[in-house]
């Protein structure tokens, strides 16, 4: 049997998060109200941080809750944040709130995704837009929203401004990889970047949204062309790992014609 790979020491993890956030030791020490010398000792492994210090540094570095638990474990402490699956009975209240939020968006399509862009819930307006997907395996759970959008067997052929939308999604995913260093997201980014794309046509975004301040999704549907503006909603101040990683992606009509078509769908 292969021995489990030991986790990196707490000092190394804290240094990686500090460098990822582009913070100097002096800057972080001042904000966390610790001495620069002590922070240097912690990062080098010459001193062990207290549980309070680990949480304080993680807060200043805006470390996600899942990674905060990993920092605490590396420092020899118990995790501080509960990590339950969405299907767990203890998450019944969260599931109910999620379903209510999604249902309230109708007739506008809305879906909830986890930290890896796996779809965990949708409202009734999403299914009609996915009818007739050329590659059925893309709809086999767990469905990845990014892959479904950009795969040539998915929604890609139906997206009227594919290159603009693709650039928007890849840049968003790239920022997530840079901010968190998640290897699963990094692999997803590499996969999506390697996917073939149709020939580029004239940009459509500036003509759709004055000033080009928003990148819309132009999607062909059974009811006609839909021009959609997307928003992202997250739960405020979550104290649970799974809930902290959920995002609700909602799509709203950018014009009256789209609003009417969504109502008909």
N, C-alpha and C positions, 0 to 999 in steps of 0.2 A: 504494500500500500504506500502511496505517495503521501509524505507528510504535508499538512496544510501550510501554505505560504504565510509566514508571520506578517502581521500588519506593520507598516512603517512606524517608527517612534513618533510620539506626539510632537516633538520639536520639529521634525522634518515636515510633518503635515501642516503645522502652523506656519512654517516658513513658506511652504508651497502656496497656501491660501493668501498669505501676505503679498507674495510676489505676483500672484494671479490678479490681485486687486491693485497692484502697482502702488503699494504703500511702503514707505521706508520704516525702519525700526523706530526711528525717532517720532515720526508722525503717528504710528500706531500706539506707541507707548504713551504719548501725550493724551491721545483720545481715550485710551483705556485706563489712564491714571495709574500706570506702573512705571518703574524706572526702565530706561533703555538698557541698562546693564542687566537687569533681571530678565528682560525679554530676550536679550542676546544669549543669556545662559540657558533659558528654556529652549530656544531654538537649537542650540548646540548640544543639548542633552546634559549640560552641567547642572541644571536645576530642574526640579519637577514642579509643574504648575498645580495650584489648587483647583478643585472643581469649579469654584467661583471664577477663578481667573480664566479657565478654559472657556466658560460660557461668556465671560465679558469680552474676551478677544474674538470669539466667534461672532458675537453680536456686532462688534465694530467692523468686522470683515464681511458682514452680511452673508455668513455661511448658511446654506440651506439646512433645514432641520435634520434631514437624514445624515448629512455630513457632520452635523454637530454631535449626533449620537456616536458617530465613528470617532470623532475627536475625544469624546469622553471615554470611550472604551480603550482607545490607545493610551490614554493617561491613567488607566486603571480604575475608572469610575463607571457606575451604572448609567445607562442611557437616561436622558431627561425627558424624552418625548415619546409618546405612545406611537406604535407603528402597526396599525391594524388594516387588513384588507377591506376594501369598500363593501364586500359582501358580509363582513363580520357583523353579528348582531349588535355589537356596541356602536356600529356606524349607522344604525337605522335612521337616526335623526338627520345625519349628514346626507344620506341617500334621499330621504324625503325632501330635504331642502333643495338638493340638486335637481330632482325630478320636477319640482315646482318651478324652479328658475328656467329650466329648459322648456317646459310646457308654456310658460308665460311669453316666450318669444314668438310662438306661432302667430301668423303663418310664416314667419321668418325662420329659416333653418338655423339650428343651433346644436352644438355637440360638445361633450366634455372629453378632454384628453388628459392622460397622465404625463409624467415627466419625460417619457420616451415617445410621446405623440401617439400612443395607443388609444383608440376610441373606447371609452368606458360607458358612454350613454349618449343618446341622441333624442331629439324630439321628432314628432311625426312628419315634419316637413322635410327631413333629410332623405328618407327612403326613396321618394319619387325621383329625386335628383340623381340617385345612384342606379336606377333601373337601366338595364342593358349594358352594364360594364362588360367590356370585351374579355377581360381576364378575371374569371370568377374567383381564383385563388386570392385575389386582393381583398375580397370580402369575407374571407375565412378568418374567424377570430384567432388571435387578436388583430383587428384591423388597424393599420398604421395610417393616420390621416395624411402625413407628408408623402408617403409612398403612393397612396391612393390618388393623390392630387397630381403627382408628377410622372407617374409610370405611364408609358405609351399605351398600355392596356387598361389604364384607369380613366381618370377624368381629363388627362392631358389633351386628347384630340378635341374635347369639347370646350376648352378654354380659349376664348377669342384673343386674349392678350397674354398668351402662354409665356413668352419670354420675360415680360415685365413681372408677371405673377411668380414665375420660377425664381427670378432674381430676388424678389421680395422674400420668398420662403427660405431660400438658401442663406440669405443674409441674416435672417432671424435665427435660423438654426446655427449658423456660424457664431453668432453672439452668445447663444446658449452654451456652445462648446467652450468658447473662450472664458465665459464666466464661471462655469462649473467643472470643466475638464472631464465630463462624463464620457467614458469610452464607448458606450452604446450609442450616444448621440454622435460621437465622432465617426463611428462606423456608418451610421445612417447618412451623415453628411457626405461621406466619400461615395457611398452607393448612389445617392441621388445625383451627385455631380457627374457620375459616370454614365447616367442614363441618356439615351439618345433624345434629341429634341428636334421638332419639326423646323423647317427653314424659317428664318426670321422674316417677319413682315414689318410694315411700317408701324411704329409705336401707336398704340391707341389710347394709352392712359391720359396724356395731356388733354386730349379732346373731350374726354369723359368727365374729368374732374378739373375745374378751373384752377390754374396755378400749379397743378401737379402735386398737391400736398398730400394726397391719399392715393394709394395704389388699389384700384378696385379689382374684383374678380369678375371677369366677363365670361359667363357660362351659358352654353347652349342647352336648352331643356326642351321637353316635349311641348311646353307651352310657349316657347320662343326664347329669345335672348334675354338673359338676366344680367343686370349690372348691379353688383353687390358690394357694399362696404362692410368690412369686417371689424369687429371689436373683440377684445380679450378681457374676460372678467375672472378675477381670482378671489378667494375667500380672504377677508381681512383678519389679520392677527391670528392665524390658525396655530393651535398648540398640538396638532397631531400630524404626523409625517405625511400620510397619504393625502389628507385634505390640503396640506400646504403645497402639494405637487399638482393638484388638479387645476386645469384652466378651462373656462367655458368660452368657446369660439362661436360668436353669433354673427349672422350675416343679414344686413339690412338693405332694403332697396335704395338705390342711388337716384332713381327717377320714378315718375308716376306709372310708366309702363311696366316696370319691374314689379312695383307694388301690386298692380292689378294681376299680373301673371302669377305671383306668389299666392295671392288669394284664390285664384282659380285652381292652382295645384293642390 
